[in-house]
Amino acid sequence: MTWGFRLRSGGRKLLFAALFAAAAPCAATGQADEYDVALREETLRIPLPSEARWAALVATSYRPQGDGAFPLVILNHGSPASASEREKMGRYRVLDRVQEFVIRGYAVVVPMRRGYGLTGGPWAENYGRCAAPDYYAAGEQAAMDVMATTAFVARLPWVDPRQIVLAGQSAGGFAAMAAASRQPAGVVAVITFSGGRGGRPESHPGEPCDAENLKSAISRFAQTIRVPVLWHYAENDRYFSPDHVRNWFRAFEAAGAPGTLVMQPPFGRDGHDLFSSADGRPIWTTAFDVFMHRNGYSLPIMANKK
């Protein structure tokens, strides 16, 4: 299924206006020692299975006021190009994006996968050379971390283990899709914002390393995905061109996975930044709301307040 839309003013904006007024400031940093009280920010240590060859992930949790149990978004980060940039990610505190889910009634957990930020360790998602990438193997490693996170947080008292959404941007969206292929208990939907791997925005805009290899990996994962997946992109994405995205999505559907592709009009200088830009928030949040509603999940706003 493919659809697109432009944001219109109206009821949805009014619905969230009062909640925005009470929200915390939205500075996004990777500092380990900063905590947002309004978002009830905490750090978590998520144990990994022995085959991960690393003890645990560092994650950050956020949640609405009240006791819960809250539906949960596991938000997966993207992948900087260099090792030094990956090390500097800290806890990946993207409070502006987290806030959008929290004001809708969701708790949020942001895990740092192996090789990133405060989790550290070897970079597990290395796909090899651009000429011969192994995206499937990289996705399997990312899925291991997301699966460990899903299993751990499902046991937290403030999480509703029957309502978990896997989301992510760029490599994080690809990680969420790979994890969904393992059919984790309680996961009801996947949201991939400009999902993919191997982008070369500076040297080859829109042309990732071996796009057909990525298509093959997506098709393999799609064979066992049973929950609806929102593919959210913009036409001027400098990492993944619309032609490649549509080709991957056709392979995804052909493999039997349920999904919706939303291709937004060109956004700013690089549509890959839509999810991270303040100007993009009204766009992707509307797509998220519509997608969840169309798949039978109403917004849980205020439902867990006591």
Disulfide bonds with the S-S distance in Angstrom:
Cys130-Cys209 1.96
